[in-house]
Amino acid sequence: MALGSVGRYGEAVEWLDKAVAFFTSEGDQHREGWSRYELGVVHTRAGHTRAAVALLEKAVSLLAAANDPHTHEKALHALQQARKAAEQAEEDGETPQE
């Protein structure tokens, strides 16, 4: 996520995609959910709101199942922000990016 917070979205996405794939293959729902949350935040910052919403919806589900209320709440908030960004883009006549 640190890469995404300094505008290095491509690199952040690359590493977080690897983390999601790894934790998914390991069956670690908690870390998969956390990684999807982080990846969703990066996609929101990069303006890829459709991808962000999909990732964050899955993260919310995984984090609820993993019984992590703190990160679950953060993911819910991030999901609301991504949805709001997607709606704003549509209102502005832009097509939300994948």
N, C-alpha and C positions, 0 to 999 in steps of 0.2 A: 504494500500500500504506500510506503514511503515514496516510491518512484512516481506513483500517481499523484501524490500531493505536491510534487514539484514539476508536474506537467509532462512527465516521461510515461505517457499513457501506454504506448506500444510495448515498452519493456515491462511495465507493470502487468499488462494483460497477459503477456507471454508467460511470466513467472506464475501468476495466479491461475492461469489455465492449467499449468503443470501441477500445481497444488491441488486443484479440484480433481483432476484426473487421478492423481496418486491417492488422495483420501477416499475417492469413490471406489477405486480398485481395492483398497484396504478395508472397505466397509465401515470407515470411521465417520459416522454421520455428523458428529459434533464438529470435527475439523473441516469436513466437506462444507457444512453449513457456514462456518466462519469464513472459509475461503470464497464461497459464493457471495457472501455478504460483502467482503472486501472487493471482489471483482465487480459486483454490481455498483458499488460506490465509484469505482474508477470509471466504469462505463457511463455513469451519470455525469461525472465531471467532464468526460470527453464528448458528451452530447449524444451518446448512443443509448437513447432512452428505452427503446424496445428491448434491447439486450439486457439493459439494467433491470427493467421490470421483471423479465423472465427469471433472471438470476436471483433477484431479491425475493420473488414469490417462493422459489424453491428453498432459499436460505431460511426464510421465515418458518416454513414447514419443518425443515430439518432441525433447526434450533429449538423449536417447540418440542419436537420428539426427543431431543437430547437433554431436555430439562435445563436449559440455560436461559433463565428469564432476562438477565441483563443484556446479553447479546441479542436475544430474540427481540427485545424492545428496541435496540439500536437498529436492527434489520427492518422492523416495522416502520420506524421513522424514516429510514433510507428509502424504503419502498414508497412511502407517501411522497417524498421529495421527487423520486424518479417519475411517479405518475403525474405529479404536478408539472414537472419539466416537460413531459410528453404532451400534456394537455396544452401547455403554453405554446409549444412549438406548433401544434395543430392550429391554435387560435391565430398565431402569427403567419399562417399559411405555409409553414414549413412541414415537410414530411419527417416525422421522427426517424432518426437513424437507427439502423440495427446496431 
